[in-house]
Amino acid sequence: MYKIAFRYARNQYDAEDIVSEVFLTYFRKERTFESEEHRKAWLIKVTINEAKTLLSGRRYDEEINEEIVGGEDRGDDTDEAIDLKTAIARLPEHQREVITLFYLQDLSIVQIAEILEKNKNTVAVTLARARENLKAFLTV
């Protein structure tokens, strides 16, 4: 959850606030989940929604955050990794969101569609367009 919040907030303090709000929401009301997968999907969805709520109206500069892809700084940034980070940061938010959930959270298209409340075909098309954009950004 923290990694997702951090990718939206792009700073530690807001990410921590987002995660705190998610846990408050989780514990305020008793919930039953069909499975651990369902619980995970719910937590991801609430994290994304909380991040969007907290950050709505804020405008961040377009500076690339070194932690946008991997969470915490691991100190192993090669030129290719930096180029990938830059390319991902250039994607429109909806494409960046799908790429992040698919590759970094290892979620399926069906799971992403459920979390984002979108049709699975829409998610698949968004993922394909994001890949095309990344390829174009990286070959320039």
Phi, psi and chi 1 to 4 in degrees:
 res  aa     phi    psi   chi1   chi2   chi3   chi4
   1 MET       -  -40.4  -70.1 -177.8  -11.7      -
   2 TYR   -61.8  -41.9  178.3   80.1      -      -
   3 LYS   -61.8  -41.3  -75.2 -176.9  178.0 -177.0
   4 ILE   -64.8  -47.5  -66.3  168.7      -      -
   5 ALA   -60.1  -40.7      -      -      -      -
   6 PHE   -65.6  -38.1 -171.1   87.9      -      -
   7 ARG   -63.7  -32.2  -76.6 -172.7 -171.3   91.6
   8 TYR   -79.5  -50.1  -80.9   88.0      -      -
   9 ALA   -77.0  -33.1      -      -      -      -
  10 ARG    62.8   18.9  -63.2 -174.9 -179.6 -178.2
  11 ASN  -154.5  152.6   74.1   66.0      -      -
  12 GLN   -62.5  -42.1  172.5 -173.9  -10.9      -
  13 TYR   -67.8  -45.4  -55.2  107.3      -      -
  14 ASP   -66.7  -38.2  -75.0  -18.9      -      -
  15 ALA   -61.5  -41.5      -      -      -      -
  16 GLU   -65.2  -39.3  -71.0  171.3   -4.2      -
  17 ASP   -61.9  -42.4  -73.8  -13.9      -      -
  18 ILE   -61.9  -48.6  -68.4  165.4      -      -
  19 VAL   -62.8  -39.7  171.3      -      -      -
  20 SER   -60.1  -44.6  -64.5      -      -      -
  21 GLU   -63.8  -37.8  -74.9  -60.9  -41.5      -
  22 VAL   -62.9  -45.3  171.0      -      -      -
  23 PHE   -65.7  -37.5  -82.0  115.0      -      -
  24 LEU   -61.1  -44.5  -75.8  173.0      -      -
  25 THR   -61.5  -42.4  -58.3      -      -      -
  26 TYR   -63.3  -43.8  179.6   78.5      -      -
  27 PHE   -87.3  -17.2  -71.4  115.4      -      -
  28 ARG   -66.5  -32.8  -81.2 -174.1 -171.7  137.5
  29 LYS  -130.3  129.2 -164.1  171.9 -170.0 -178.6
  30 GLU   -68.9  130.1 -164.0  170.1  -42.2      -
  31 ARG  -125.1  150.3  -71.1  173.2  170.7   56.7
  32 THR  -118.3  138.4   56.3      -      -      -
  33 PHE  -121.5  145.8  -63.1   98.4      -      -
  34 GLU   -66.3  -33.2  -62.3  169.5    9.4      -
  35 SER  -159.2  174.2   65.2      -      -      -
  36 GLU   -66.7  -32.8  -78.2  -56.3  -50.9      -
  37 GLU   -61.5  -41.3  -89.9  -53.9  -59.2      -
  38 HIS   -65.2  -41.9 -173.8 -113.1      -      -
  39 ARG   -61.7  -44.9 -179.6 -172.2  -43.3  -94.0
  40 LYS   -61.6  -45.1  179.3 -179.2  176.5 -178.5
  41 ALA   -61.9  -40.8      -      -      -      -
  42 TRP   -63.4  -45.9 -175.9   88.6      -      -
  43 LEU   -62.3  -41.0  -72.4  168.3      -      -
  44 ILE   -64.6  -45.9  -69.8  170.3      -      -
  45 LYS   -61.1  -45.7 -180.0  178.7  176.8  178.8
  46 VAL   -66.4  -36.1  172.7      -      -      -
  47 THR   -62.6  -45.9  -58.9      -      -      -
  48 ILE   -62.7  -46.5  -69.6  169.2      -      -
  49 ASN   -63.2  -41.5  -70.9  -18.7      -      -
  50 GLU   -65.4  -39.5 -173.2   61.9   37.8      -
  51 ALA   -63.1  -44.2      -      -      -      -
  52 LYS   -64.5  -39.5  -72.9  179.4  178.0  179.9
  53 THR   -64.6  -47.9  -60.9      -      -      -
  54 LEU   -63.2  -36.9  179.7   73.8      -      -
  55 LEU   -94.2   -4.9  -59.1  174.2      -      -
  56 SER   -63.0  135.3   64.5      -      -      -
  57 GLY    89.3  -18.4      -      -      -      -
  58 ARG   -85.3  149.1  -69.0 -170.3 -171.3  178.4
  59 ARG  -125.3  117.7 -172.4  139.5  172.8   86.0
  60 TYR   -96.6  147.4  -71.1   94.9      -      -
  61 ASP   -69.1  165.9   57.0   23.4      -      -
  62 GLU   -87.3   12.2  -64.3  -60.2  -43.7      -
  63 GLU   -61.3  137.9 -179.7  178.9  -40.6      -
  64 ILE   -77.6  127.7  -56.7  -56.1      -      -
  65 ASN   -86.9  128.5 -173.8  -45.4      -      -
  66 GLU   -62.3  -16.4  -71.4  -60.7  -42.5      -
  67 GLU  -103.6   13.9  -61.7  170.1  -23.5      -
  68 ILE   -66.0  -31.5 -164.7  166.1      -      -
  69 VAL   -92.9  -48.6  172.8      -      -      -
  70 GLY  -104.7   11.1      -      -      -      -
  71 GLY    80.7 -111.4      -      -      -      -
  72 GLU   -80.6  156.7   58.2  -80.7  -15.1      -
  73 ASP   -70.1  121.5 -174.8   14.4      -      -
  74 ARG  -102.3   -8.0  -63.8  172.4  -53.8 -145.6
  75 GLY    74.3   13.8      -      -      -      -
  76 ASP  -114.5   32.1   63.1   -9.6      -      -
  77 ASP   -72.9  113.4  -73.1  -23.7      -      -
  78 THR   -93.2  172.4   61.4      -      -      -
  79 ASP   -59.4  -37.7  -71.5  -19.3      -      -
  80 GLU   -65.8  -41.3  -68.3   83.4   16.6      -
  81 ALA   -65.6  -40.7      -      -      -      -
  82 ILE   -65.4  -40.6  -68.1  169.7      -      -
  83 ASP   -62.3  -40.5  -71.0  -15.5      -      -
  84 LEU   -65.3  -42.9  179.4   59.5      -      -
  85 LYS   -59.7  -43.8  -69.1  175.0 -174.2  178.4
  86 THR   -63.4  -43.9  -56.8      -      -      -
  87 ALA   -64.3  -42.9      -      -      -      -
  88 ILE   -63.4  -41.2  -70.1  172.0      -      -
  89 ALA   -64.7  -25.8      -      -      -      -
  90 ARG   -79.7  -15.2  -69.9  177.6   60.5 -168.2
  91 LEU   -66.8  150.4  -70.0  172.5      -      -
  92 PRO   -60.6  153.0  -17.3   26.0      -      -
  93 GLU   -53.1  -44.9 -178.0 -178.9  -22.4      -
  94 HIS   -65.0  -33.1   67.0  -75.8      -      -
  95 GLN   -75.0  -40.6  -70.0 -179.2    3.3      -
  96 ARG   -60.9  -39.7 -173.1  170.7   51.8 -118.5
  97 GLU   -62.0  -47.0 -176.2  173.0   58.6      -
  98 VAL   -67.7  -43.5  170.0      -      -      -
  99 ILE   -58.8  -45.0  -75.2  -76.2      -      -
 100 THR   -62.5  -47.8  -61.1      -      -      -
 101 LEU   -66.0  -37.7  -67.3  172.1      -      -
 102 PHE   -73.7  -51.6 -172.4   79.5      -      -
 103 TYR   -89.7  -37.8  -72.6  107.0      -      -
 104 LEU   -93.4  -26.1  -58.6  176.8      -      -
 105 GLN  -104.0   -2.2  -62.0  -62.5  -40.6      -
 106 ASP    55.4   40.6  -66.4  -37.1      -      -
 107 LEU   -95.5  151.2  -62.6  177.0      -      -
 108 SER   -80.8  167.2   69.8      -      -      -
 109 ILE   -61.1  -39.4  -70.4  174.5      -      -
 110 VAL   -63.5  -44.5  172.3      -      -      -
 111 GLN   -63.8  -42.1  -69.6  169.9  -43.5      -
 112 ILE   -63.6  -42.6  -64.4  168.2      -      -
 113 ALA   -59.6  -41.3      -      -      -      -
 114 GLU   -66.0  -44.7 -178.3 -179.7  -51.3      -
 115 ILE   -64.1  -44.3  -70.2  166.8      -      -
 116 LEU   -87.0   -2.6  -60.5  178.1      -      -
 117 GLU    55.5   50.8  -63.6  177.4  -13.7      -
 118 LYS  -129.0  162.0  -62.9 -169.9 -173.2 -102.4
 119 ASN   -67.2  143.5 -177.6  -66.5      -      -
 120 LYS   -63.9  -30.7   67.8  179.9 -178.7  178.1
 121 ASN   -67.5  -36.6  -66.9  -29.3      -      -
 122 THR   -63.4  -42.2  -58.4      -      -      -
 123 VAL   -64.6  -42.9  171.4      -      -      -
 124 ALA   -62.0  -43.0      -      -      -      -
 125 VAL   -66.0  -42.5  168.5      -      -      -
 126 THR   -61.5  -42.3  -58.7      -      -      -
 127 LEU   -63.2  -43.9 -178.4   60.9      -      -
 128 ALA   -62.9  -42.2      -      -      -      -
 129 ARG   -67.6  -37.2  -72.5 -177.6 -179.3  156.2
 130 ALA   -63.4  -42.4      -      -      -      -
 131 ARG   -62.2  -42.9  -72.0  176.1  179.9  149.1
 132 GLU   -61.3  -44.9  -71.7  173.1   15.2      -
 133 ASN   -63.0  -43.6  -73.8  -21.6      -      -
 134 LEU   -60.8  -43.0  -75.7  173.8      -      -
 135 LYS   -60.7  -44.5 -175.6  176.7  178.5 -178.1
 136 ALA   -64.2  -42.1      -      -      -      -
 137 PHE   -64.4  -37.0  -66.8  153.8      -      -
 138 LEU   -83.3  -16.6  -66.5  170.0      -      -
 139 THR   -99.1   -2.3   57.8      -      -      -
 140 VAL   -75.0      -  170.5      -      -      -
